[in-house]
């Protein structure tokens, strides 16, 4: 029989993750089950004739379920809070055994093998087959079948009192041995076929999931080697362009002789385009390196200091455009982000630089830093040109530039925000954008970039 079921070691890790995620869900489900049980009791009291033993027993069982459910939920919460590696399989096993025991009692109270609640065993068996090793669920199923058979036999032979529900059936079924035998055989078949089918389906699903994960890993590896190749080529492109730039410099600076004003103007334009090409190459190299390097530095970074420094560096650009940059540090306690200072500086100077770049003369930029339990919230808002709604979801894509830039001569490569997003997610954070920003107006709606970064006390 054991060969019918798959070996848990085949996908132990996957099963553990599944069990961990489902334990809390079962606790919630059990509260609903108690409500359902009490509602059914009320319904049965109205439509049928329950004995006071039946009513009180169901009430006591409901209380017992509530009590152990609260205990289990406390245990799960304590383990989550202390971040200990909880043995999820054991907790699941305890839950399933307790539930089966309660169900067994309810079935006895509601008529033994005459009880319509018999079918609920199948739910437990199916859930157990997904979550528990096949060997354990088979042992549980054998125990359940044994207990049910014993219950049927003891009631039949009069060793225990049968609890009949008045008004449900005309006459008795529990005292007919033919009914008992057929009923139990059908029950055994149903239990073991359910285990076999559920295990088979679960095994196939886990196998697929594993294949999918392997395929993802292979795609990532292929992407990395492609990235390395592209990075190499792009790096090589930089050398000839830099050489052209220095030749142009020689001519523009007239070291090679006089140059006509028309030629000089064309050469300066060519030099500008060359600078732009080098900037694009540098951006591509930055993002490629970031993607290739899986590790980031792990130092304590004080975000307040970092943002203040970046603002100081951007002061000249703000003054040039008469932009008022305001910074509100609302973080009261000393907390820091653990991460790579250089990368975080790159991300924030990119965002603040963008605000300066996309805000017209006389505009304003508002930066705020707040801390909350799990980390920091940084808001960089401006009253600049904003981002059209249809482009909002694409701004973090590589090389994307919003459609409202078409008639504006604002230089850029569309690479910055993809680098920023990569850096933020490498630090376990998230970044979102909205436009209008809330500090803009109809003509210049502005944009807000909101970043969440996990932090810890320094
Ligand atoms: P770029 O080099 O074009 O600035 P980014 O990746 O930094 O590239 O930004 C992508 C696009 O997002 C920009 O081209 C611009 O359309 C839009 N964008 C980014 N920041 C702002 C901002 N503060 N205000 C308006 N638009 C912005």
Boltz pocket constraint, residues with backbone or C-beta under 6 A from the ligand:
constraints:
  - pocket:
      binder: B
      contacts: [[A, 350], [A, 351], [A, 354], [A, 355], [A, 356], [A, 358], [A, 359], [A, 382], [A, 384], [A, 385], [A, 386], [A, 387], [A, 395], [A, 397], [A, 400], [A, 401], [A, 402], [A, 403], [A, 405], [A, 411], [A, 412], [A, 413], [A, 414], [A, 415], [A, 416], [A, 417], [A, 418], [A, 446], [A, 447]]
      max_distance: 6.0
